[in-house]
């Protein structure tokens, strides 16, 4: 009896929820009271920047807009947000980039990208840029101000050179990952090229046969990921030296172990 009485009440609650969700109109959030009277390219509601940083950033963005025609606007928010009122305040169009910093989400940095930007900076660029500077580890180590400023620097750098496919610069994780991949590729190449026959210096056929296995970690991760992000020769040379060194070491090891097994063919 108790269960039967509870069923109508549950149905009533469910019906009320459905009515509230689907029958009541929804309104876009709009709070123009948070906007200043004078138009400025930086609206730091969350106080992520110091006053000095805010003034410098405002000047840089205004000068950059006059020189290049690209409009970059910065909005930081936490509890209060101007909502859609920001669209008319900044006259957002296809050449406007809105950088939104909101620590309430899983990632600090978000971008509202004008259509004109995609011809120079593809969608994957914005995903990588967001994950590099907006992740919680970067924000914890360097602060919200650095995340905002460095992301804008990367954008301006790419716009000045006519576009980028990758975010310029290498993180510590990318440096270590490309180095480890180069060492792994060298180990595989060294073992693959170890002699299988007597009086053989290198097993070129085996080296070429397994080339996809060692070329992907070395060529794609160790080399391509570096040269597409930086012109600095140090990480490139380091990865090449690591590949050659590990290849020689693994080749010598294979000669003294696997090579003896291959060459052992006792006469009957």
N, C-alpha and C positions, 0 to 999 in steps of 0.2 A: 504494500500500500504506500509506503514511504517513497519508494522508487517511482511509482506511478504519479504521485503528487508532485515530485520534483521535475518530471519531464516537462510539463507546461511552463514552469518557471524558467527552465533552461532555454526553452524555445522562445520565450518572451525576451530574455536577455539577448539571445542571438539576433532576433528580429530588430531589436533596438539598435544594436551595433551596426547591422547592415543598413538600417535607415540613416544613421548618422554618417556613415561612410559614403554611401552612394547618393543620398538624397540632398544632403546639405552642400551648398556651393563651396568651393575652395578658392581662396584668394592668395595671390602672390604677395610675398612679404615686401613691404615698401615703407622705409623709414627715412624720409628725406631730412628729418631733424638732425641727423648725425653728420650731415654734409656741411662743410664750411661755406662761407659766403664767397670767398675767392677760390677760383679753380686752381688746384695744385695737383701734380702728377703722383703724389704720395699721400695716402690717407692711412695714417698709422693709429688705428683705433685700439689695437692690442698692445701698443707701446713695445713693439719688438725691436725698434731702432732707438738709438740715442738721439737727442735733438740735433747734435752735430751731424750724425750719419744721415738723418732725415733731410737736413738742409743741403748737404752735399749731393745726395741722391736726387733731390728735386732739381738742382741746378744741372746735373749731368743729363737727366732725362729730358729736360727742356732744351738743352743745347743739342742733344742727339736728335730730337724731333726736328729741329730747325735745319740740321745738317743733312739728315737722311730721309726725313719724311715718315719714319716709323714711330708710332705712338706706343710707348710703354708706360703702363700705369700700375701702381702698386697699392694693394689694399690689404691691411692686416686687421683681423677681427677675432674676437673671442666670444664674449657674451652678446654684444650688440653688433648689428650689421645693417647697413643702409639698404640692402636688398636690391630690387630692380631699379631703385632710384639712382643708382650709380651709372646706369646706362645713359640717361639724359645728362647727368652731371659731367661725364667725360666724353659725351658724344661718341660712343663706341661704334666703330665701323670696321670694315674688312682689314684695315691697316693698323688696328689697335690690338695690343696684347695686354691682357689684364693678368697680373701676377697676384694671386690670392694666397695669403699666409694665414692659416687657421689651425692652431695647435689641437683643436678638439678632435680632429680626424686621425687616422692612422698615419697619414703623411702630411707634413706641414705645408708643402707647396702644391698649389693647383694652378692651372693655366686656363684662361679663356682666350683661345687663339683665333685671331681674325683669319679669314680665308686666304688673304694675300701671303701670309707667312708660310703656308704649306707648300708653296712652289719652291721655297728655299730650305725649309726645315720640315722634314716629313714627320708623320705622327710618331714613329718610333723614336725620333729625337726627343720629343717632349716626354715620352714615357721614361726614357733613360735619364733625362735631366731631372725629372721629378724624383725618381728612385735614388739618384746620386746625392742630391742636396736636401731633399725633403725627408729622408728616412730618419727614424728616431735616433740612430747611432750617430749620424753626422750632426744632428741638432744638439744632441747631448754633449758631444766633444767640442763643437765649434760655436754653437749658439744659433738662435733664430736669425739674428742680424746677418751672420755670415752666410747662412743658407739663402737668404733673400738676395744679398749683394752678389754672391758668387754665381748664382743662377742667372742673374741679369748680365753679368760680365760675359758668361758663356754665350748668351743669346746675341749680344752686341758683337762679339768676336766673329760669330758665324755670319751674321748679317753683313759685316764689313768685308768678308772674303767671298761673298756671293752664295752663301749657303753651306750647310754641313749635313752629312748623313749620320755622323756620330757626334756625341758631346766631346769637345776638345779637352785634352788633358787626361792623365791617368790617375786613378785612385791607388791607394796602397794595395787594396785587394786585387785590382787589375794587374798591378806590377807583379805581385807574388803569383797570381794565377797564370799569367803569361810565361813567367820564368819556370814554374813547375811544369807547364805544358811543353815547353821547349826541352826540358830535361827528359821528360817522358818520351817525347818524339825521338830524342837522341838515343835513349836506351833501346827502343824498338829497332831503330835503324842500325845500330851497332850489332845487335844480335842477328838481325836479318842478313847483314852483309858479311858475317863471319864465314870463312872458307869451309866448304863441304868436301873438297878434294885436295889431294896433295899438290903442292907447288901452286896453289891458288891463292892470290893475294886478297881479293875481295869477291864475294858472291854477288855480282852485279844483277844477275837474273832474279835472285831472291829479293834483293833490295828494291828492284823495280816492281816485283810482284806484290809486295806488301806495302808499296808506297802510300796508298790511301791511309793506312793505319798510322804511319809515322808522320805523314805530311799534314794531316788535319790538326793534330796538337801543335806541331811546330809552325807550319805555314799559316794556318788560319788563326790560331789563338796566339801563338808566340810572336808572329810577325805582323799579320794583317791587322790584328786588334791594336797593335802599337802604332804602326805607321798611319792609320786612319784617325788617330786621336792626338798625335803629337809629332812635332818635327825634331824633338830631342833625340840625339843619336845614342845617348848612353843606354837607355833600356833596350834599344834595338841591338846594339853591339853586345850587351850583356846576355841577351837571349840567344844570339848566334853562337857566342863563345860557350854558353852552357850546353847548347845542342851538340856542338863539335866535341866538347870535352866528354860529355856523357856517352856519345857515340863511340869515341875511341876507347873509353874505359870498358864499356859493355862488349865491344868487339874483342878486346884483349881477353876479357873474362871468358867469352864464348870460345875463343881459340883454344884456351887451356882446359876447357871442360867439355863442351859439346863437340869441339873440333876433333879432339882425340877420339871420341866415340864414332864420329863420322869416318875418320881415316883408318880406324882399326878394322882391317879386313884380312884376317890371318889366312895364309896360304894353306891349302889342304894337301 
